[in-house]
Amino acid sequence: MNKKQIIKFLKTATTKDIRNDKTVFYKFNEETEFKIYWGEIKQILFKGGFEIEDFYYTTFNEACDNIADWLGYNDIINLDVYVDNEQIEPDIYTSQLLKWLSTTNEALDYVNDALEETGTQDLTQAMQYGQQRHKEQVYLMVIEIINYLVEAEE
C-alpha cells in the first residue's frame, strides 16, 4: 500500500456514532475498500491489548488522525520513530483523567507504574503520565497496523 492509501485508510478507519443517551463514541468502520484487512487488523489490536472500551476506540481514532496528518508531511519510512518524536498528550483536566481511570481496566496499573517510574507524589501528574503511556500503546498498535498494510501489498 502506498502512503496515500495508508492515509486514506487511517482517515476512514473509524466512524463516529451517538448512543441513545446522546454520548458520542467511535467504532471501527469496516465497510470501506479496506475491509479485506480488518480480520488481521483486529488480531493485531487484540493481541496488543486492545479492549472493547471507549478509551481504546477514541484513542485509536485520535492516533489514526494524528498519524495520517504526520504522514502527510513526513516520509513513511520514519514512522517507527513517530511515538518518540511526537508528543502524545494526556488529558489535563482531573475529571477527564478520573473518567479514564474508571473506564479502563489497565488504567490503575499505568498510574502505579507512573508513580514508581517518576517518583512523583502528585496524583494528577501520575494519572497524566499513566494515561500518556496508555495512549502510546494504542499509537504503537496503529503503527503496527500500518506496517502490516505496507507489507500486505508487497
NURO-215715 format. One record per residue: residue number from 1; x, y, z of N, C-alpha, C in turn. Coordinates in Angstrom, 1 decimal, always signed. Example, Ala and Ser with C-alpha at 12.3 -4.5 7.8 and 13.67 -1.06 7.14 Angstrom:
<pts>
(1; (+13.2; -5.7; +7.8); (+12.3; -4.5; +7.8); (+13.2; -3.3; +7.8)),
(2; (+12.8; -2.2; +7.1); (+13.7; -1.1; +7.1); (+12.9; +0.0; +7.9)),
</pts>
This chain:
<pts>
(1; (+0.8; -1.2; +0.0); (+0.0; +0.0; +0.0); (+0.9; +1.2; +0.0)),
(2; (+0.6; +2.2; -0.8); (+1.4; +3.4; -0.8); (+0.9; +4.4; +0.3)),
(3; (+1.7; +5.5; +0.4); (+1.4; +6.4; +1.5); (+0.0; +7.0; +1.4)),
(4; (-0.4; +7.4; +0.2); (-1.7; +8.0; +0.0); (-2.8; +7.0; +0.4)),
(5; (-2.7; +5.7; +0.1); (-3.7; +4.7; +0.5); (-3.7; +4.5; +2.0)),
(6; (-2.5; +4.6; +2.6); (-2.4; +4.4; +4.1); (-3.1; +5.6; +4.8)),
(7; (-2.9; +6.8; +4.3); (-3.6; +8.0; +4.9); (-5.1; +7.8; +4.7)),
(8; (-5.6; +7.3; +3.5); (-7.0; +7.2; +3.3); (-7.5; +6.1; +4.3)),
(9; (-6.8; +5.0; +4.5); (-7.3; +4.0; +5.5); (-7.4; +4.6; +6.8)),
(10; (-6.4; +5.4; +7.3); (-6.4; +6.0; +8.6); (-7.5; +6.9; +8.8)),
(11; (-7.8; +7.7; +7.7); (-8.9; +8.7; +7.8); (-10.3; +8.1; +7.8)),
(12; (-10.4; +6.8; +7.4); (-11.7; +6.2; +7.3); (-11.8; +5.0; +8.2)),
(13; (-10.8; +4.7; +9.1); (-10.8; +3.5; +9.9); (-11.9; +3.5; +11.0)),
(14; (-12.3; +4.7; +11.4); (-13.3; +4.7; +12.5); (-14.5; +5.6; +12.0)),
(15; (-15.6; +5.5; +12.6); (-16.7; +6.3; +12.4); (-17.3; +6.7; +13.7)),
(16; (-17.9; +7.9; +13.7); (-18.5; +8.5; +14.9); (-19.9; +8.1; +15.0)),
(17; (-20.4; +7.8; +16.2); (-21.8; +7.4; +16.3); (-22.3; +8.0; +17.6)),
(18; (-23.6; +8.0; +17.9); (-24.2; +8.6; +19.1); (-25.1; +7.6; +19.7)),
(19; (-24.9; +7.4; +21.0); (-25.7; +6.4; +21.8); (-27.1; +7.1; +22.1)),
(20; (-28.0; +6.3; +22.6); (-29.3; +6.8; +23.0); (-29.2; +7.9; +24.0)),
(21; (-28.2; +7.8; +24.9); (-28.1; +8.8; +25.9); (-27.3; +10.1; +25.4)),
(22; (-27.1; +10.1; +24.1); (-26.5; +11.3; +23.4); (-25.0; +11.4; +23.6)),
(23; (-24.4; +10.3; +24.1); (-22.9; +10.3; +24.2); (-22.3; +9.9; +22.9)),
(24; (-21.2; +10.6; +22.5); (-20.6; +10.3; +21.2); (-19.6; +9.1; +21.5)),
(25; (-19.5; +8.2; +20.5); (-18.5; +7.2; +20.6); (-18.0; +6.9; +19.2)),
(26; (-16.8; +6.2; +19.2); (-16.2; +5.7; +17.9); (-16.3; +4.2; +17.8)),
(27; (-16.4; +3.8; +16.5); (-16.4; +2.3; +16.3); (-15.6; +2.1; +15.0)),
(28; (-15.2; +0.9; +14.8); (-14.5; +0.6; +13.5); (-15.4; +0.7; +12.3)),
(29; (-14.8; +1.3; +11.3); (-15.5; +1.4; +10.0); (-15.0; +0.3; +9.1)),
(30; (-15.7; -0.9; +9.2); (-15.2; -2.0; +8.4); (-15.8; -2.0; +7.0)),
(31; (-16.7; -1.2; +6.6); (-17.3; -1.2; +5.3); (-16.6; -0.2; +4.4)),
(32; (-15.4; -0.4; +4.2); (-14.6; +0.5; +3.3); (-13.9; -0.4; +2.3)),
(33; (-13.2; +0.2; +1.4); (-12.4; -0.6; +0.4); (-11.3; -1.4; +1.1)),
(34; (-11.1; -1.2; +2.4); (-10.0; -1.9; +3.1); (-10.6; -3.0; +3.9)),
(35; (-11.8; -3.4; +3.7); (-12.5; -4.4; +4.6); (-11.8; -5.8; +4.6)),
(36; (-11.1; -6.1; +3.5); (-10.4; -7.4; +3.5); (-9.3; -7.5; +4.5)),
(37; (-8.8; -6.3; +5.0); (-7.7; -6.3; +6.0); (-8.2; -6.4; +7.5)),
(38; (-9.5; -6.1; +7.7); (-10.0; -6.0; +9.1); (-9.8; -7.2; +10.0)),
(39; (-9.9; -8.4; +9.4); (-9.7; -9.6; +10.2); (-8.3; -9.6; +10.9)),
(40; (-7.2; -9.3; +10.0); (-5.9; -9.3; +10.5); (-5.7; -8.0; +11.4)),
(41; (-6.3; -6.9; +11.1); (-6.1; -5.7; +11.9); (-6.7; -5.9; +13.3)),
(42; (-7.8; -6.6; +13.4); (-8.4; -6.9; +14.7); (-7.5; -7.8; +15.5)),
(43; (-6.9; -8.8; +14.9); (-5.9; -9.7; +15.6); (-4.7; -8.9; +16.1)),
(44; (-4.2; -8.0; +15.3); (-3.1; -7.1; +15.8); (-3.5; -6.3; +17.0)),
(45; (-4.7; -5.7; +16.9); (-5.2; -4.9; +18.0); (-5.4; -5.7; +19.3)),
(46; (-6.1; -6.8; +19.2); (-6.4; -7.5; +20.4); (-5.2; -8.3; +21.0)),
(47; (-4.3; -8.6; +20.1); (-3.0; -9.2; +20.6); (-2.2; -8.1; +21.3)),
(48; (-2.4; -6.9; +20.9); (-1.7; -5.8; +21.6); (-2.3; -5.3; +22.8)),
(49; (-3.5; -5.8; +23.2); (-4.2; -5.4; +24.4); (-5.4; -4.6; +24.3)),
(50; (-5.8; -4.3; +23.0); (-7.0; -3.5; +22.7); (-8.2; -4.1; +23.4)),
(51; (-9.0; -3.3; +24.0); (-10.2; -3.8; +24.7); (-11.4; -3.1; +24.2)),
(52; (-12.5; -3.7; +24.4); (-13.8; -3.1; +23.9); (-14.3; -2.1; +24.9)),
(53; (-13.6; -1.0; +24.9); (-13.9; +0.2; +25.8); (-13.7; +1.5; +25.1)),
(54; (-14.5; +2.5; +25.4); (-14.4; +3.7; +24.7); (-13.0; +4.3; +24.6)),
(55; (-12.3; +4.2; +25.7); (-10.9; +4.8; +25.7); (-10.1; +4.3; +24.5)),
(56; (-10.2; +3.0; +24.2); (-9.4; +2.4; +23.1); (-9.9; +2.9; +21.8)),
(57; (-11.2; +3.0; +21.6); (-11.7; +3.4; +20.3); (-11.4; +4.9; +20.1)),
(58; (-11.6; +5.7; +21.1); (-11.3; +7.1; +21.0); (-9.8; +7.4; +20.7)),
(59; (-9.0; +6.7; +21.4); (-7.5; +6.9; +21.2); (-7.1; +6.3; +19.9)),
(60; (-7.7; +5.2; +19.4); (-7.4; +4.7; +18.1); (-7.8; +5.7; +17.0)),
(61; (-9.0; +6.3; +17.2); (-9.4; +7.4; +16.2); (-8.4; +8.5; +16.3)),
(62; (-8.0; +9.0; +17.5); (-7.0; +10.1; +17.6); (-5.7; +9.7; +17.0)),
(63; (-5.2; +8.5; +17.2); (-4.0; +8.1; +16.6); (-4.0; +8.0; +15.1)),
(64; (-5.1; +7.5; +14.6); (-5.3; +7.4; +13.1); (-5.2; +8.8; +12.5)),
(65; (-6.0; +9.8; +13.1); (-6.0; +11.1; +12.6); (-4.6; +11.8; +12.7)),
(66; (-4.0; +11.7; +13.9); (-2.7; +12.3; +14.1); (-1.6; +11.7; +13.2)),
(67; (-1.6; +10.4; +13.1); (-0.5; +9.8; +12.3); (-0.8; +10.1; +10.8)),
(68; (-2.0; +10.1; +10.4); (-2.3; +10.4; +9.0); (-1.8; +11.8; +8.6)),
(69; (-2.1; +12.8; +9.5); (-1.6; +14.1; +9.4); (-0.1; +14.2; +9.3)),
(70; (+0.5; +13.4; +10.2); (+2.0; +13.4; +10.3); (+2.6; +12.8; +9.0)),
(71; (+1.9; +11.7; +8.5); (+2.4; +11.1; +7.2); (+2.3; +12.1; +6.0)),
(72; (+1.3; +13.0; +6.1); (+1.2; +14.0; +5.0); (+2.4; +14.9; +4.9)),
(73; (+3.2; +15.0; +6.0); (+4.4; +15.9; +6.0); (+5.7; +15.1; +6.1)),
(74; (+5.6; +13.8; +6.3); (+6.9; +13.1; +6.6); (+6.9; +11.8; +5.7)),
(75; (+8.1; +11.3; +5.7); (+8.3; +10.0; +4.9); (+7.8; +8.8; +5.7)),
(76; (+7.1; +7.9; +5.1); (+6.6; +6.7; +5.8); (+7.7; +5.9; +6.4)),
(77; (+8.9; +6.0; +5.9); (+10.0; +5.2; +6.4); (+10.3; +5.6; +7.9)),
(78; (+10.0; +6.8; +8.2); (+10.3; +7.3; +9.6); (+9.2; +7.0; +10.6)),
(79; (+8.2; +6.3; +10.2); (+7.1; +6.0; +11.0); (+7.4; +5.4; +12.4)),
(80; (+8.4; +4.5; +12.4); (+8.8; +3.9; +13.7); (+9.2; +4.8; +14.8)),
(81; (+9.6; +6.0; +14.4); (+10.0; +7.0; +15.4); (+8.9; +8.0; +15.8)),
(82; (+7.7; +7.7; +15.2); (+6.6; +8.7; +15.5); (+6.4; +8.9; +17.0)),
(83; (+6.2; +7.8; +17.7); (+5.9; +7.9; +19.1); (+7.0; +8.6; +19.9)),
(84; (+8.3; +8.4; +19.5); (+9.4; +9.1; +20.2); (+9.4; +10.6; +19.9)),
(85; (+9.1; +10.9; +18.7); (+9.3; +12.3; +18.2); (+8.0; +13.2; +18.4)),
(86; (+6.9; +12.6; +18.5); (+5.6; +13.3; +18.6); (+5.1; +13.3; +20.1)),
(87; (+4.6; +14.4; +20.5); (+4.1; +14.5; +21.9); (+2.7; +13.9; +21.9)),
(88; (+2.4; +12.8; +22.5); (+1.1; +12.3; +22.7); (+0.5; +12.9; +24.0)),
(89; (-0.5; +13.7; +23.9); (-0.9; +14.5; +25.0); (-1.9; +13.8; +25.9)),
(90; (-1.7; +13.7; +27.2); (-2.7; +13.2; +28.1); (-3.8; +14.3; +28.3)),
(91; (-4.9; +13.9; +28.9); (-5.9; +14.9; +29.3); (-5.3; +15.8; +30.4)),
(92; (-5.8; +17.0; +30.5); (-5.3; +17.9; +31.5); (-6.2; +18.1; +32.7)),
(93; (-7.5; +17.8; +32.4); (-8.5; +18.1; +33.5); (-8.6; +16.8; +34.3)),
(94; (-8.6; +17.0; +35.6); (-8.8; +15.9; +36.6); (-10.0; +15.1; +36.3)),
(95; (-11.1; +15.7; +36.0); (-12.3; +15.0; +35.7); (-12.2; +14.0; +34.5)),
(96; (-11.5; +14.4; +33.5); (-11.2; +13.5; +32.4); (-10.3; +12.4; +32.7)),
(97; (-9.3; +12.7; +33.5); (-8.4; +11.7; +34.0); (-9.1; +10.6; +34.9)),
(98; (-9.9; +11.1; +35.7); (-10.7; +10.2; +36.6); (-11.7; +9.3; +35.8)),
(99; (-12.2; +9.9; +34.7); (-13.1; +9.1; +33.9); (-12.3; +8.0; +33.2)),
(100; (-11.1; +8.4; +32.7); (-10.2; +7.4; +32.1); (-9.9; +6.3; +33.1)),
(101; (-9.5; +6.7; +34.3); (-9.1; +5.8; +35.4); (-10.3; +4.8; +35.7)),
(102; (-11.5; +5.3; +35.6); (-12.6; +4.4; +36.0); (-13.2; +3.6; +34.8)),
(103; (-12.8; +3.9; +33.6); (-13.4; +3.2; +32.5); (-12.5; +2.2; +31.8)),
(104; (-11.3; +2.0; +32.2); (-10.5; +1.0; +31.6); (-9.7; +0.2; +32.6)),
(105; (-9.7; -1.1; +32.4); (-9.1; -2.0; +33.4); (-7.7; -1.7; +33.8)),
(106; (-6.9; -1.4; +32.8); (-5.4; -1.2; +33.0); (-5.0; +0.1; +33.5)),
(107; (-5.9; +1.1; +33.6); (-5.5; +2.4; +33.9); (-4.8; +2.5; +35.3)),
(108; (-5.3; +1.8; +36.3); (-4.6; +1.9; +37.6); (-3.2; +1.3; +37.5)),
(109; (-3.0; +0.3; +36.7); (-1.6; -0.2; +36.5); (-0.7; +0.8; +35.9)),
(110; (-1.2; +1.6; +35.0); (-0.4; +2.6; +34.3); (-0.1; +3.7; +35.4)),
(111; (-1.0; +4.1; +36.2); (-0.8; +5.1; +37.2); (+0.2; +4.6; +38.3)),
(112; (+0.1; +3.3; +38.7); (+1.0; +2.8; +39.6); (+2.4; +2.7; +39.0)),
(113; (+2.5; +2.4; +37.7); (+3.8; +2.4; +37.1); (+4.4; +3.8; +37.0)),
(114; (+3.5; +4.8; +36.8); (+4.0; +6.2; +36.7); (+4.5; +6.6; +38.1)),
(115; (+3.8; +6.2; +39.2); (+4.3; +6.6; +40.5); (+5.6; +6.0; +40.8)),
(116; (+5.8; +4.8; +40.3); (+7.1; +4.1; +40.5); (+8.2; +4.8; +39.7)),
(117; (+7.9; +5.0; +38.4); (+8.9; +5.4; +37.4); (+9.3; +6.9; +37.7)),
(118; (+8.4; +7.7; +38.0); (+8.7; +9.2; +38.2); (+9.0; +9.6; +39.6)),
(119; (+8.5; +8.8; +40.5); (+8.7; +9.2; +41.9); (+7.8; +10.3; +42.4)),
(120; (+6.9; +10.7; +41.5); (+6.0; +11.9; +41.9); (+5.1; +11.5; +43.0)),
(121; (+4.7; +12.5; +43.8); (+3.7; +12.4; +44.8); (+2.4; +13.0; +44.4)),
(122; (+2.4; +13.6; +43.2); (+1.2; +14.3; +42.7); (+0.4; +13.3; +41.9)),
(123; (-0.8; +13.0; +42.4); (-1.6; +12.0; +41.8); (-2.1; +12.5; +40.4)),
(124; (-2.3; +13.8; +40.2); (-2.7; +14.2; +38.8); (-1.6; +14.0; +37.8)),
(125; (-0.4; +14.3; +38.2); (+0.8; +14.1; +37.3); (+0.9; +12.6; +37.0)),
(126; (+0.7; +11.8; +38.0); (+0.8; +10.3; +37.8); (-0.2; +9.8; +36.9)),
(127; (-1.5; +10.4; +37.0); (-2.5; +10.0; +36.1); (-2.2; +10.4; +34.7)),
(128; (-1.7; +11.6; +34.5); (-1.3; +12.1; +33.2); (-0.2; +11.3; +32.6)),
(129; (+0.8; +11.0; +33.3); (+1.9; +10.2; +32.8); (+1.4; +8.8; +32.5)),
(130; (+0.5; +8.2; +33.3); (+0.0; +6.9; +33.1); (-0.9; +6.9; +31.8)),
(131; (-1.7; +7.9; +31.7); (-2.6; +8.0; +30.5); (-1.8; +8.1; +29.3)),
(132; (-0.8; +8.9; +29.3); (+0.1; +9.2; +28.2); (+0.7; +7.8; +27.7)),
(133; (+1.2; +7.0; +28.7); (+1.8; +5.7; +28.4); (+0.8; +4.8; +27.8)),
(134; (-0.4; +4.9; +28.3); (-1.5; +4.0; +27.8); (-1.9; +4.4; +26.4)),
(135; (-1.9; +5.7; +26.1); (-2.2; +6.2; +24.7); (-1.1; +5.7; +23.8)),
(136; (+0.2; +5.8; +24.3); (+1.3; +5.4; +23.4); (+1.1; +3.9; +23.0)),
(137; (+0.6; +3.1; +23.8); (+0.4; +1.7; +23.5); (-0.6; +1.6; +22.3)),
(138; (-1.6; +2.4; +22.3); (-2.6; +2.3; +21.2); (-2.0; +2.9; +19.9)),
(139; (-1.2; +4.0; +20.1); (-0.5; +4.5; +18.9); (+0.4; +3.5; +18.3)),
(140; (+1.1; +2.7; +19.1); (+2.0; +1.7; +18.6); (+1.3; +0.6; +17.9)),
(141; (+0.0; +0.3; +18.4); (-0.8; -0.7; +17.7); (-1.2; -0.1; +16.3)),
(142; (-1.5; +1.1; +16.2); (-1.8; +1.7; +14.9); (-0.6; +1.7; +13.9)),
(143; (+0.6; +1.9; +14.5); (+1.8; +1.8; +13.7); (+2.1; +0.4; +13.2)),
(144; (+1.8; -0.6; +14.1); (+1.9; -2.0; +13.7); (+1.0; -2.3; +12.6)),
(145; (-0.2; -1.8; +12.6); (-1.2; -2.0; +11.6); (-0.7; -1.4; +10.3)),
(146; (-0.2; -0.2; +10.3); (+0.4; +0.4; +9.1); (+1.5; -0.4; +8.5)),
(147; (+2.4; -0.9; +9.4); (+3.4; -1.8; +8.9); (+2.9; -3.0; +8.2)),
(148; (+1.8; -3.6; +8.8); (+1.2; -4.8; +8.2); (+0.6; -4.4; +6.9)),
(149; (-0.1; -3.3; +6.7); (-0.7; -2.9; +5.5); (+0.3; -2.7; +4.4)),
(150; (+1.5; -2.1; +4.7); (+2.5; -1.9; +3.8); (+3.1; -3.2; +3.3)),
(151; (+3.3; -4.2; +4.2); (+3.8; -5.5; +3.9); (+2.8; -6.3; +3.1)),
(152; (+1.5; -6.2; +3.4); (+0.5; -7.0; +2.8); (+0.4; -6.7; +1.3)),
(153; (+0.8; -5.5; +0.9); (+0.7; -5.2; -0.5); (+2.0; -5.4; -1.3)),
(154; (+3.0; -5.9; -0.6); (+4.3; -6.1; -1.3); (+4.3; -7.4; -2.0)),
</pts>
